[in-house]
Amino acid sequence: MTSADASDSPRGPAGTGRNYRLLTAAAVVTNLGSNGALIASAFAVLEAGGDGGDVGLVAAARTLPLVVFLLIGGAVADRLPRHRVMVTANALNCLSQAVFAALVLAGHPRLWQMMLLSALGGTGQAFFSPAAEGMLMSSVTGEQAGRAFALFRMAMQGAGLGGAALGGAMVAAVGPGWVLAADAAAFAVAGSLRSFLDVSHIPPREPGGGMIADVREGWREFSGRPWLWGIVVQFSIANAVLGAADSVYGPLVARDDLGGAGPWGLALGFFGAGTVAGALLMTRWKPRRLLLAGTLCVFPMALPSAALAIPAPVGVLCAVMFLSGSLVEVFGVSWMTALHQEIPEEKLSRVSAYDWFGSIALMPLAAALAGPAEAALGRSAALWGCSALIVVVTAAVLAVPDVRNLRRADRPLLPETPDTPADTERPVGGLG
């Protein structure tokens, strides 16, 4: 293979392959729609006469099937061509959001209808996410993989920034129904892009013992790495309380104290801007101790909940959202780099499924309990509790030796071959 061929190959130099470009473009389109839809769905419930508890129920309805089907989705993605799994999931998301939009635009959607459509969206996400993560990691090679992940996340988060700001403004200007319709269109475009992905570079899977055996094999890979399951447990709690704050308390504080959907969309936009800044930093910075640097940067995730608890003025809220977004992106890039260098390619989607499963397992419960917790403790006390939990679990995970000691790899995993040029070989992990 010539150097020109290598640059056009799905496994060409890190960050320049055709698959990488398609995945990045599709992620940009999806995030433009989905970040606005997150705001729109909450305000659709409120405009239909719902309260904070109803907003939590709709959020929980999306997350529950995501939890239920993730492990199956990971096994399916390691068995079937990943791009086909992704396209099918995008089609389901497109359909569910289109119907949701039609109901909202027609006026007065019922709570059970919004919950059902959110559940269909969560089901699609359960199959999409493990396939997408495995596809991205298999499309990037070399010691510059961290930079490629940072550039991908910068593009994705930049789209999230625009989507959140635009979505909040559109909800305020034309209502949530049109924002949901735009999200459905975004899924259609993204699915079309992903249909052109090339999986010919991925070796055929060896015949296995069935779906259950694949799930068990993924569990062995996951549970045998303390740094992996330790951080997943940490984020199981942290994501649950953050999800409650973002999907339930944030819109309520915005409605009651900040002026409505527009300021909340602006605050989410500043978080997105922070993630772009953090990703830009990670294109240059390569921390030697990947997970130690990343975990230390998780502590500021407690700040937005604290700002909502006060509640702080919009300017202060935007500042802490920007700071937390920029620092948590250091964790995000470090985490992807660690998975890329430590997990075998043929098990990436199954390990990713366990990662996703653990990270979101408590989110339906937290979202459903957000309303009752507000009624029992008060909104401010519930938000302070969210901040405290994030600090406690982040401090606890630093007690895991592998989290403190896992290092960026120096030596290549793959020998030099015509398909993997010498300057783009994939490294192995520091824990071997």
Secondary structure as the mmCIF struct_conf table of DSSP 4:
data_model
#
loop_
_struct_conf.conf_type_id
_struct_conf.id
_struct_conf.beg_label_comp_id
_struct_conf.beg_label_asym_id
_struct_conf.beg_label_seq_id
_struct_conf.end_label_comp_id
_struct_conf.end_label_asym_id
_struct_conf.end_label_seq_id
HELX_RH_AL_P HELX_RH_AL_P1 SER A 3 ASP A 8
BEND BEND1 SER A 9 SER A 9
TURN_TY1_P TURN_TY1_P1 PRO A 10 ARG A 11
BEND BEND2 GLY A 12 PRO A 13
TURN_TY1_P TURN_TY1_P2 ALA A 14 GLY A 15
BEND BEND3 GLY A 17 GLY A 17
HELX_RH_AL_P HELX_RH_AL_P2 ARG A 18 GLU A 47
TURN_TY1_P TURN_TY1_P3 ALA A 48 GLY A 49
HELX_RH_AL_P HELX_RH_AL_P3 GLY A 52 ARG A 79
BEND BEND4 LEU A 80 LEU A 80
HELX_RH_AL_P HELX_RH_AL_P4 ARG A 82 ALA A 106
BEND BEND5 GLY A 107 GLY A 107
HELX_RH_AL_P HELX_RH_AL_P5 LEU A 111 SER A 138
TURN_TY1_P TURN_TY1_P4 SER A 139 SER A 139
BEND BEND6 GLY A 142 GLY A 142
TURN_TY1_P TURN_TY1_P5 GLU A 143 GLN A 144
HELX_RH_AL_P HELX_RH_AL_P6 ALA A 145 VAL A 174
HELX_RH_AL_P HELX_RH_AL_P7 PRO A 176 ARG A 194
TURN_TY1_P TURN_TY1_P6 SER A 195 PHE A 196
TURN_TY1_P TURN_TY1_P7 SER A 200 HIS A 201
BEND BEND7 ILE A 202 ILE A 202
HELX_LH_PP_P HELX_LH_PP_P1 PRO A 203 PRO A 207
BEND BEND8 GLY A 209 GLY A 209
HELX_RH_AL_P HELX_RH_AL_P8 MET A 211 SER A 223
TURN_TY1_P TURN_TY1_P8 GLY A 224 GLY A 224
HELX_RH_AL_P HELX_RH_AL_P9 PRO A 226 ALA A 244
HELX_RH_PI_P HELX_RH_PI_P1 ALA A 245 TYR A 249
HELX_RH_AL_P HELX_RH_AL_P10 GLY A 250 VAL A 253
HELX_RH_PI_P HELX_RH_PI_P2 ALA A 254 LEU A 258
BEND BEND9 GLY A 260 GLY A 260
HELX_RH_AL_P HELX_RH_AL_P11 ALA A 261 MET A 282
TURN_TY1_P TURN_TY1_P9 THR A 283 ARG A 284
BEND BEND10 ARG A 288 ARG A 288
STRN STRN1 ARG A 289 ARG A 289
HELX_RH_AL_P HELX_RH_AL_P12 LEU A 290 LEU A 296
TURN_TY1_P TURN_TY1_P10 CYS A 297 VAL A 298
HELX_RH_3T_P HELX_RH_3T_P1 PHE A 299 ALA A 302
HELX_RH_AL_P HELX_RH_AL_P13 LEU A 303 ALA A 309
TURN_TY1_P TURN_TY1_P11 ILE A 310 PRO A 311
HELX_LH_PP_P HELX_LH_PP_P2 ALA A 312 PRO A 313
HELX_RH_AL_P HELX_RH_AL_P14 VAL A 314 GLU A 342
BEND BEND11 ILE A 343 ILE A 343
HELX_RH_3T_P HELX_RH_3T_P2 GLU A 345 LYS A 347
HELX_RH_AL_P HELX_RH_AL_P15 LEU A 348 ILE A 360
TURN_TY1_P TURN_TY1_P12 ALA A 361 LEU A 362
HELX_RH_AL_P HELX_RH_AL_P16 MET A 363 LEU A 377
HELX_RH_AL_P HELX_RH_AL_P17 ARG A 379 VAL A 397
TURN_TY1_P TURN_TY1_P13 LEU A 398 ALA A 399
BEND BEND12 VAL A 400 VAL A 400
HELX_RH_AL_P HELX_RH_AL_P18 PRO A 401 ASN A 405
STRN STRN2 ARG A 407 ARG A 407
BEND BEND13 ARG A 411 ARG A 411
STRN STRN3 PRO A 412 PRO A 412
BEND BEND14 LEU A 413 LEU A 414
HELX_LH_PP_P HELX_LH_PP_P3 PRO A 415 GLU A 416
STRN STRN4 THR A 417 THR A 417
TURN_TY1_P TURN_TY1_P14 PRO A 418 ASP A 419
STRN STRN5 THR A 420 THR A 420
HELX_RH_3T_P HELX_RH_3T_P3 ALA A 422 THR A 424
HELX_LH_PP_P HELX_LH_PP_P4 GLU A 425 ARG A 426
STRN STRN6 PRO A 427 PRO A 427
HELX_LH_PP_P HELX_LH_PP_P5 VAL A 428 GLY A 429
TURN_TY1_P TURN_TY1_P15 GLY A 430 LEU A 431
#
